[in-house]
Amino acid sequence: MIIRWKHLIVLVVLASLLGLAVGWSGLMSVRASTGHWAVTDWFLHWVMRNSVSARAVATGDVPPLNDPGLVPGAAGHFETGCAVCHGSPAQPRPDSVLAMLPPPPDLKVVVPEWTDAELFEIVKHGVRFTGMPAWPVQSRDDEVWSMVAFLRKLPDMDAQAYIRASGLHGLGHAGEVSPLPITCESCHAEAKLNDGSDIPRLAGQSEAYLLNSLKAYAEKTRPSGIMQVAVGALSVEGLPKLAAYYANQTPAARAGAVHDPILIEKGRILAEQGRRADKIPACLSCHDKADANPAYPKLSGQNSAYLQNQLALFQSGGRGGSEYHHLMSGAAKELTADDISAVAAYFSAR
């Protein structure tokens, strides 16, 4: 038995040395131009599928993926960060991308092969040895689910549907030059927003609040994979001009949000009085006052879906930003899900 173990150890050592020798010799080609052997390609994809399937366990709150409010932000991010490799219904992949090894798949074809949980695993964590990156911010599962919701719709999108969703093609009017980076209006254009949108209305917010937010995204103190990628494409010197542009816009008139009057009334009481028993301060003691700190956002007329999501992020500790974010984390700590819905309904209808 001892002799056999010695033989086994010798074989392992020799095999290791042989592998190192082959690697050192340069005989093993790493040329992408030659492609993989068929068996190598099969093995790598087999390992990937098994790995994704084994780890695809949905955790936390899974939003309703048919919610149209989830799609616009994810669609804009897809056009900015994903379409360059995967192509889109509006633009095919370039030949240079198709020459990658392995070539990024056409998502319209492969998305139906994966479950929602598997898509979440791939989008959040990426895939090694393929160039597929992880989501820029690992703490924002809500954004990852938004991308999953978009991917579910992608196979059925034609070019025009994709253009409407992403907003990055055909913006503006003939003869006009937009003063904004195209990535901003693709998501934040007033005409694209409604009360169910997770994307905030920026028009009329204070310049101080907008600039603080942009800097927080740029410095990665306010987590958002979507916004960090968008702001990362801008110069630091251009951020004040961008904040000033939106601060000087007048919010477009739109039909008031329709909510249950009882829910709105509950939100009004919380906004005006708070709830002393749970140490919840009145929202209006800080927000939307004539003498309010300009670093605080204006809440009136904001999309209720956005407000609900931000309050949930404050509760979970997933919302950073300016030097004042800890105040909101404490204020939101004791809010119930019903409280959040009520406050959001009240301010969106205000």
Salt bridges, closest charged atoms under 4 A:
ASP41 OD1 - HIS45 ND1 3.61
GLU79 OE2 - HIS169 NE2 3.19
GLU113 OE1 - ARG49 NH2 2.71
ASP116 OD1 - ARG152 NE 2.56
GLU121 OE1 - HIS125 NE2 3.98
ASP141 OD1 - LYS124 NZ 2.86
ASP142 OD2 - ARG140 NH2 2.68
GLU143 OE2 - ARG140 NH2 3.78
GLU190 OE1 - ARG201 NH2 2.57
ASP195 OD2 - HIS259 NE2 2.93
GLU265 OE2 - ARG268 NH2 2.57
GLU272 OE1 - ARG268 NH1 2.52
ASP278 OD2 - ARG275 NE 2.76
ASP288 OD2 - ARG350 NH1 3.60
ASP291 OD1 - LYS289 NZ 3.88
ASP339 OD1 - LYS266 NZ 3.67
ASP339 OD2 - ARG275 NH2 2.68
